[in-house]
């Protein structure tokens, strides 16, 4: 587990000898399973956590899949959240353990479309955490928009946008987007810092981390930066669905399939809860250019 963490830091060029030494000295990985009762921990490991000096639980783990139904995501995204809340309530501390639940702005819709399975599972998770907060748990919910590149433009090799870009470059054309359609994203660095900062917001239950108004990216600008031909959406879908994808796990094929099936990110700013805190981040165009270069 520690090796996996160090490898991830290395992929994002964040690993230095000092960081590696610090991780090996201070980070204690405990392997578990969110979908299992007591997180699949043996009795000794679970009791060790109960008497530990942990002062905050940041629950950022989830099965992120916009295709699977709610029933397929419930065990990890809903029941796993409940198991972590149970653990937080059992910790033997002089002061309560704080609980930060990382959610998604996809739980908020401006239209009549139903939430997909993932968004529904996060919405149910939110309701469970909110009920615990109302009963005295010290905690908050941090909703993130679509998290993409880091400030340096380093992409997440397995995320939705990366899959789409790789797919579009493979077929050599992109779908024409509605006039003014926006790609609304936030940088991973901003998301991470907002999660850490949430521990200081004692009186704020919900924190929304969203893109900055007036400085978003048009989908058509993204296609222009990629240097691909733009065709009608119907023609593009026809081209994509005529392709034969031999590898079901190929990320480029996955991105094309999602887009062709109409599973698109919401390009509207959600109407957020009155009284919730909004952290707004402006899109860094230089980071976008670096992000696209990292896909070459």
C-alpha positions in Angstrom: 0.0 0.0 0.0 2.8 2.4 0.8 4.5 1.5 -2.4 1.4 2.4 -4.3 1.2 5.8 -2.6 4.8 6.5 -3.4 4.3 5.4 -7.0 1.4 7.8 -7.4 3.4 10.7 -6.1 6.2 9.7 -8.5 3.7 9.7 -11.5 2.7 13.3 -10.6 6.4 14.3 -10.1 5.8 15.1 -6.5 8.1 12.5 -5.1 11.5 13.7 -3.7 13.9 11.8 -1.4 12.7 14.0 1.4 9.0 13.2 0.7 9.7 9.5 0.4 11.6 9.5 3.7 8.8 11.4 5.4 6.2 9.0 4.1 8.1 5.9 5.2 8.5 7.4 8.7 5.0 8.8 9.3 2.5 7.1 7.1 1.0 3.8 8.3 -1.1 2.1 5.6 -3.9 -0.1 6.9 -5.5 -2.3 4.2 -9.3 -2.6 4.3 -12.4 -2.9 2.2 -15.1 -0.2 2.2 -17.7 -2.7 1.0 -17.3 -5.0 4.0 -18.5 -4.8 7.6 -15.9 -3.2 9.9 -14.0 -2.4 6.7 -12.8 -6.0 6.5 -10.2 -5.2 9.3 -9.2 -7.9 11.8 -10.2 -7.3 15.4 -6.7 -6.1 16.4 -6.5 -3.5 13.6 -10.0 -2.2 14.2 -9.4 -1.9 18.0 -6.1 -0.1 17.3 -7.9 2.5 15.3 -10.6 2.9 18.0 -7.9 3.9 20.6 -5.7 5.8 18.1 -5.0 9.5 18.3 -6.6 10.1 14.9 -8.3 13.5 15.0 -9.8 13.6 11.5 -11.1 11.2 9.0 -11.1 12.4 5.4 -13.4 10.1 3.4 -12.3 10.5 -0.2 -12.6 6.9 -1.3 -15.4 6.0 -3.8 -16.2 3.9 -6.8 -16.5 6.5 -9.5 -18.5 5.2 -12.4 -21.1 7.1 -14.4 -22.4 4.0 -16.2 -23.1 1.5 -13.4 -26.5 1.8 -11.6 -26.9 2.8 -8.0 -27.3 -0.8 -6.9 -23.7 -1.6 -8.1 -22.2 1.3 -6.2 -24.2 1.2 -3.0 -21.9 -1.2 -1.1 -18.8 1.0 -1.5 -20.2 4.5 -1.7 -23.1 4.3 0.8 -22.4 1.4 3.2 -18.7 2.1 3.2 -19.5 5.7 4.4 -21.7 4.2 7.1 -18.9 2.0 8.3 -16.5 4.9 8.6 -19.0 6.9 10.5 -19.3 4.0 12.9 -15.6 4.0 13.4 -15.5 7.7 14.0 -18.2 7.4 16.7 -16.2 4.6 18.5 -12.9 6.3 18.6 -11.8 6.8 22.3 -10.7 10.4 22.4 -10.9 13.3 24.7 -12.2 15.4 21.8 -14.4 14.2 19.0 -12.9 13.0 15.8 -13.8 15.2 12.8 -15.3 13.7 9.7 -14.9 15.2 6.2 -16.9 13.6 3.5 -15.7 14.2 -0.1 -18.8 14.4 -2.4 -19.5 15.8 -5.9 -21.4 18.7 -7.3 -23.1 16.2 -9.5 -25.6 15.6 -6.7 -27.0 19.1 -7.5 -29.0 19.3 -10.8 -30.6 22.4 -12.5 -32.9 20.3 -14.7 -35.3 17.5 -14.5 -32.9 14.7 -15.5 -32.4 11.9 -12.9 -29.2 11.6 -11.1 -27.0 8.8 -12.5 -26.0 5.9 -10.3 -22.8 7.5 -9.0 -24.4 10.9 -8.2 -27.3 9.1 -6.5 -24.9 7.1 -4.3 -23.1 10.3 -3.3 -26.4 12.0 -2.5 -27.4 9.2 -0.2 -23.9 9.3 1.4 -24.4 13.0 2.0 -27.7 12.4 3.7 -26.2 9.9 6.1 -23.3 12.2 6.9 -25.6 15.2 7.4 -27.8 13.2 9.7 -24.7 12.3 11.8 -23.7 16.0 11.8 -27.2 17.0 13.0 -26.8 14.5 15.9 -23.5 16.1 17.0 -20.8 14.8 14.7 -18.1 17.4 14.0 -17.8 17.3 10.3 -18.5 18.8 6.8 -19.2 17.8 3.3 -16.9 19.0 0.5 -18.4 18.8 -2.9 -16.0 18.9 -5.8 -16.6 19.7 -9.4 -14.8 17.8 -12.2 -11.2 17.4 -11.0 -8.7 17.2 -13.8 -5.1 18.4 -14.1 -2.7 19.6 -11.4 -1.4 23.2 -11.4 1.5 21.9 -13.5 -0.9 20.4 -16.1 -0.1 16.9 -15.1 -3.2 14.7 -16.0 -4.8 11.9 -14.1 -4.2 9.0 -16.6 -7.5 7.2 -15.7 -10.0 10.0 -15.5 -13.0 10.7 -17.8 -11.5 13.8 -19.6 -8.2 12.0 -20.3 -10.1 9.1 -21.7 -12.2 11.4 -24.0 -9.1 13.3 -25.2 -7.2 10.1 -26.0 -10.3 8.8 -27.8 -10.9 12.0 -29.9 -7.2 12.0 -30.9 -7.5 8.4 -32.0 -10.5 9.0 -34.3 -9.1 12.4 -35.5 -12.4 14.3 -35.1 -14.6 15.7 -32.3 -18.3 16.4 -31.9 -19.6 19.9 -32.5 -20.8 21.3 -29.1 -23.8 23.6 -28.5 -22.8 27.2 -28.9 -21.2 28.4 -25.7 -21.0 24.9 -24.1 -18.4 25.0 -21.3 -15.9 22.6 -19.9 -16.2 23.3 -16.2 -13.3 21.8 -14.2 -11.1 22.4 -11.2 -7.4 21.6 -10.6 -6.5 18.7 -8.3 -4.3 21.0 -6.2 -7.2 23.3 -5.4 -9.5 20.3 -4.6 -6.9 18.8 -2.2 -6.3 22.1 -0.4 -10.0 22.8 -0.1 -10.5 19.4 1.5 -7.7 20.1 4.0 -9.0 23.6 4.7 -12.5 22.3 5.5 -11.3 21.2 9.0 -11.3 24.9 10.0 -14.9 25.5 9.0 -16.6 24.4 12.2 -19.9 26.1 11.4 -20.2 25.3 7.7 -21.8 21.9 6.8 -21.4 22.0 3.0 -18.4 23.4 1.0 -18.7 23.6 -2.8 -15.5 23.7 -4.8 -16.3 24.9 -8.3 -14.8 26.6 -11.3 -14.4 30.4 -11.4 -17.2 32.3 -13.1 -16.3 34.0 -16.4 -13.0 32.1 -16.9 -14.2 28.6 -18.1 -13.1 26.8 -21.2 -15.3 26.3 -24.3 -15.4 22.8 -25.6 -14.7 24.2 -29.1 -11.4 25.7 -27.8 -10.4 22.3 -26.4 -10.9 20.7 -29.9 -9.0 23.6 -31.5 -6.1 23.1 -29.1 -6.1 19.4 -30.1 -6.1 20.2 -33.8 -8.8 17.8 -34.7 -11.7 18.2 -37.2 -15.1 19.1 -35.8 -18.2 17.3 -37.1 -21.8 17.1 -36.2 -22.7 15.1 -33.0 -24.8 12.6 -34.9 -22.0 12.0 -37.5 -19.4 11.7 -34.7 -21.6 9.1 -32.9 -21.9 7.2 -36.1 -18.2 7.1 -36.6 -17.5 6.1 -33.0 -20.1 3.4 -32.9 -18.7 1.9 -36.1 -15.3 1.4 -34.6 -14.4 -2.0 -33.3 -12.9 -1.8 -29.9 -11.1 -5.1 -29.1 -9.9 -4.1 -25.6 -12.8 -3.4 -23.2 -10.3 -1.9 -20.7 -8.7 0.5 -23.2 -9.1 4.0 -21.7 -9.5 5.8 -25.1 -12.3 3.4 -26.1 -14.0 4.0 -22.8 -13.9 7.7 -23.2 -15.4 7.5 -26.7 -18.1 5.2 -25.5 -19.2 7.5 -22.7 -19.4 10.5 -24.9 -21.2 8.7 -27.7 -23.8 7.3 -25.3 -24.6 10.9 -24.2 -23.0 10.6 -20.7 -21.6 14.1 -20.5 -20.5 16.3 -17.7 -23.0 19.0 -16.8 -21.9 22.3 -18.3 -24.1 24.4 -16.0 -23.1 25.9 -12.7 -25.3 24.0 -10.1 -27.7 26.0 -8.0 -25.9 25.4 -4.7 -27.5 25.3 -1.2 -28.2 28.7 0.4 -25.7 29.1 3.3 -23.1 26.8 1.9 -19.6 27.9 1.4 -18.4 28.3 -2.2 -14.7 28.0 -3.1 -14.2 29.4 -6.6 -11.1 28.6 -8.7 -10.1 30.3 -12.0 -9.0 28.0 -14.8 -5.3 28.3 -15.6 -5.1 28.3 -19.4 -1.3 27.5 -19.2 -2.1 24.4 -17.2 -4.6 23.4 -19.9 -1.9 23.7 -22.6 0.5 21.6 -20.4 -2.3 19.1 -19.8 -2.8 18.6 -23.5 0.9 18.4 -24.2 1.1 15.6 -21.6 -1.3 13.5 -23.8 1.1 13.5 -26.7 
